[in-house]
């Protein structure tokens, strides 16, 4: 089969397509013939060698994908060959024609969703759900701000928050992105490049501040986020590309909390809860991933440049 391989950490061009042996499922494992693979910012950090936990070289990148179950190992009970599935985590990597997964990493994909949409679920919707409900413990009626709401995680957060009865404010840097965020259900959408955008957000909350902030770019926004929190407000840091200076007094006077979060730290029980909620949302129609661009598998390097350099608009996927 064809697969993207990384033999040395570095720039996107270290990813090359190669012929490799098909994976074979062992006990409790599922082999999926992938029709799409999701591209996530964390994939770029791992590929570059900047991620704290480094895979053994050479490796195939990618955690998310969707396709058809091709074969199963002994003891697998929930899936059979021919099932449509999405995968959230793999053993062998998802930038490939086939992926080997643990049974717990495989989930049912409804017929109404495309494989590209299925490949957009694992990291974005998992991170958004964990941030909103397992970290911030958001409840209906609260005001949530989603910074960078037009990307994969942002769209997932808007849909999940709206479905749960929260009042949603989203930000995006382009008119196209802001239109997308409105379409996904945000009550208000702000241009985060506007000089007074924090003042606009505070005004939208009636001056009391927002209860929850999901922060995609903490190195830019965290210091300012603390100034628009409501009493007992919470910031959940989902992404950051550097350091930031904050004034702790903003947190002190509000009894505010700052949570760091990495989806891979979630326990098996937490992951079960996350994907039970995602599958329910897919079934009832409250969740529907938005695919921004598709790239052929051999253009994996281009997709990594795109996800780090361009304005976010939906999810990027690779098509094997």
N, C-alpha and C positions, 0 to 999 in steps of 0.2 A: 504494500500500500504506500501511498504518498503521505509524507508528514514533514512539517517544518522542524528543523533541528538546530539547536544552538550548541556549538562546540566551545565557544569562548564568550564570556560576558562582554557587552559593549554596545555599540550603536545598533539601530534597527537592522542594518545590513548584515549583522552576524547571523541573522535567521536565513537559513537556506532550505530549499525543498530537496528531500532525498527519498529514495526507496528504502523502506524498512520492513521487517517481518510483521505480519499481522499479529496483534495481541491475542492470547488465548485465555479465556476466563477460567479462573480457579474456583475453589469453594467460596460461595457467597458473592461471586463476581458476575458482572454483566458486560458483554461486548456490544457496543452500539455502532452501527454504520451511520456516521454523521452526515447530515445534509447542510449544516451550518454550524459555525463556531463563533462565540462571542468574543469581542476584543475589549478588554478592560484596562484602565490606567495602571492597575497593579501589575498587569502582564508586562508593561514597559519597565517598571521598577525591577522586577525579577530578571528580565532579560538583560538589563544594564548592569546587574550585580549590586544595585543599591539597596535592594530589599534585605532586611536583617537575616531572614532565613533563606539560604541559597540552595537551590537544587543541585544535585550531583550532575556534572557535565559528562557527556552531552545530554540534553533533555529536549522534550517537545513542550512548548509553552501552551497556555490556555487552560481555563477551568470550566468554561461554560460551553454548551453545545446542545444540539437537538438532532434527532434522527429516528432510526428504526432499530429495535433490538435485533441483533443478528444471531447471537447465541448466548446461552447462560451456563453458569457453572453449577455444580452440585449444591443443593440446599437453597437455591433461589426460588422463592415462592410467589413474589408479587408481580413478576414479569415473565413473558414468554416471547419467543421469536415472532417478529411481526408487529409488536406493540410500538405505537408512536410515543416517544418520550423526550423529555429534556433532561440534561444532566447538569448538576451543580457540584462541580468538583470531579476530578478524574484521577486515576492512578497513572495513566500513560500520557496525559496531555490532550487537549482538544483541537489544536491546530493540526488536524490530520483527517484522513478519510475514515478512520475508525478510532474509537476510544474505549479503553478498559476502565470500568468503574466498579466501585463497591455497590451492592444493591441499594444501600441507604443514600447513595448519591444520584439515583435515578428516580424520575418522577413522571407521572402521566401527563401527556400533552394533548389537550382537547383538539378535536378535528378542526374546529373553527380557527385555530391559530396556525400560522405558517411555521416552517422550521426556523426561519430567520427570527421570528418573534420568540420562538422557544429558546433560541440561543441567547436571547436578550434578558433572560429571567434570573439566572443563578446569582451572580454577584450584585447586579443593580437592585433587584427586588429584595434579595436577602439582606443587603446592607441597609436599605431604606427601612425595611421592617424592623430590623434589630435596633436601629437608631431611634426610630419613633416609639416603639412599644417596649422593647426589652431594656433600653438604656434610659431614654427620657420618660418612659411610662406615661406617654401622652394619653389624655382622656377627651371624650367629646366635649365640644364647646371651647377648648383652648385654641389660642392663636399660634400657628406654627409658621415660621419663616423658612423657606427652602432657598438657600443661596445656590445659584447655578442650577436652576430648575429645568433647563432645556436639555440636559444631558441624560444619560441612561439612568443614573441613580436619582437625579432630580425628578424626572418624569415619574419614576416608580414611587417616590416619596409623595408627590402631589396626588397621584391616584389613590395611594393607600390612606393618606391623611383625609382626603375628601370623603372616601368611603366610610371612614371611621367617625365622621361627624366633626372634624376639626375645621377651624376657619383658616384658610390657606393663603399665604402671601408668597409669591414666587418672584425670583429675579432672573433676568437673562440679559445678555449683552447685545443682542441684535433684534431687530423688529421681527424677523422670521422666527427667532427663538421665543420671543415674547408671545407671538401669536400661537405658537405651539403650546406654551404653558397655559394660556387661556383655554385652549381647546381641551386640555387634559383636566380642567376643572378648578384651577386656582381662582379664588375670589378676586384677588388683586395681583397685578403683575407690574414690576418696577424694573427700570433700566439700571443695572448696577454700575454703569459707568457715569450716571448722572451725579454731579458733585453733591447734590443734596439728597441722595437716595435713602440714606439712613433717617433723615428727618421726615421724608415721605412715609417711610415704614412706621415710624413712631406715631405720626399723625393718623395713619390708617388704623392703628390700635387704640385710637381715642386718647392717646397720650400715656396710657398705662404701661405700654411696652408689650413685647411678645413673650409668650410662655415658653416656647421651644424654638430653637434655631438649629437646623441641620446645616452644618458647615462643610462645604466641599473644598474650599480653598482657605484654610485657616491662616496660612502665612500672610495673607492679604487682609482678611476680614476680622479675625478673632478679637483684636483689640477694640474695634468699633462695635462688634456684636454685643459686648458686655454693657455698652452704654444704652442699648435699646431693649434690654431685658425687663420683663415685669418682675415683681417681687416673687422670689422662689423660682425664677426662670432657670432654664437648662439649655446649655449649648452642647451638642454632640458633634465632635470633630470626626468627620468621615474621611476627609482628604486634606493633605497639606504638602506643599512643595518646598518648604524651607522653615526658617525660624520667624518668630514674631515677638514683638514687645507688647505687653499688656499692663494695665494699671489694676492691680488686685483690688483696689478700693471699690471699683465698679461692681465686682462680684460680692465683696463684703457687705456693702450697703443694701444689696438685694437678697442676701442669703442665697446667692446663685450657685449653680454647679456647672462644672465643665467636665464632660466625659470624653475620653478618647475611646476609639472603637476600631477593631479590625475584625472583619467577618470570620476569618479563619480561627479566631479565639473562641467562637461560639461552641458550646458543648453539643454533644449528640442530641440531648433533649431539646435544647434551644433550636437546633437546626430542624428537628422534627416539627416543632411548633411553627417555625417560619414557613416551611414548605407546605404544611397543612393549610395555613392561611393563604398562601399564594395560590394553591390549587383551588381553594374555595372561591377566591376572587376571580380566577380565570373562568370557572364554571358559571358564576353569576354575572359575569360581564363587567364587574367594577374594575378589573385590571386588564389592560391590553397594551403590551409593549409597542413602542414606536421605533421602527428601524430607520435610521438616518441614511446609511450608505452600506452597500455590499461590495466586497472586494474578492476576487478569486484568491484561492489559497496561496498561490505563488507570489502574491503581492502583499504578504504579511508585513514586510518592512514598510511599505507605503502606508498601511493601516496604522502602524505605530507612530509614524510621523504625523499622520492626520489627527489622531486622538490627542496628541500633546500640543499641536500647533494651531488647530482651527477652533473656531467657535463651536461649542457643543450644540448639536441638534440631533436628538435621538441616539440610537445605538449603532455602533459599527459592528459589522459581522463579516466573517470570511466564509466563502462558499467552496468546499473541497471539490 
